[in-house]
Amino acid sequence: MTHSIRTDTHTPYLDGDRDWRDTATRYALLPLRIFLGVTFIYAGLDKLTNSAFMKSGGSGSIGDTMRAVRDSSAIPALVDLALKNPVGFGYAIAFGELAVGIGVLAGLFGRLAALGGALISLSLWLTVSWSSTPYYYGNDLAYLMAWLPLVLAGTPYLSLDSMLRARRRQRAAGYR
């Protein structure tokens, strides 16, 4: 029995001609970027516009939420730190989510924004959703894993980062 390699399937094109697979590969992270960006913008705005959330006590407040998860979190000291000023912590999370969402959606400092999203998701997983059983019921772990490809790849297409990179290349070419 002989084995052969099919050459009529996907092959890289040296002349720059791309087929649909190359295009799909290039933009594969775009749906994830849009989903995470919109979700984090929505989450930040939701926190900022919810008058019950931005209080140190009361039903639905950041303070009561943090007190409720303190003993079941992986890092109670992190919750204690947040409880020193729960309203300030709530604003920090809300503005952090807005900055991350806008940064990833616009593609400005994409890797840094994605790292911020991963750190927010990690902190929420280790505190608020740590006690979710089974673990996959807690969505913060899934968000953390979703941020990692964007931390690694950044926002190379349809982004302000790519536009700025192209502008720098043009300027560098003009000085040669």
TAKAFEN-V420081 format. One record per backbone hydrogen bond with DSSP energy under -0.5 kcal/mol. NH is the residue of the N-H (numbers start at 1). CO is the residue of the C=O. Records with the same first field share a line. If there is no record, write none. Layout:
# TAKAFEN-V420081
NH->CO + CO
This chain:
# TAKAFEN-V420081
6->4
14->12
16->13
23->19
24->20
25->21
26->22
27->23
28->25
30->27
31->27
33->29
34->30
35->31
36->32
37->33
38->34
39->35
40->36
41->37
42->38
43->39
44->40
45->41
46->42
47->43
48->44
49->45
50->46 + 47
51->49
54->50
55->53
61->58
62->53 + 55
63->55
65->61
66->62
67->63
68->64
69->65
70->66
72->69
73->69 + 70
74->126
75->126
78->75
79->75
80->76
81->77
82->78
83->79
84->80 + 81
85->82
86->83
89->85
90->86
91->87
92->88
93->89
94->90
95->91
96->92
97->93
98->94
99->95
100->96
101->97
102->98
103->99
104->100
105->101
106->102
107->103
108->103
109->107
113->109
114->110
115->111
116->112
117->113
118->114
119->115
120->116
121->117
122->118
123->119
124->120
125->121
126->122
127->123
128->124
129->124
132->129
137->134
138->135
139->137
141->138
142->138
143->139
144->140
145->141
146->142
147->143
148->144
149->145
150->146 + 147
151->147
152->148
153->149
154->150
160->106
161->107
163->159
164->160
165->161
166->162
167->163
168->164
169->165
170->166
171->167
172->168
173->169
174->170
175->171
176->173
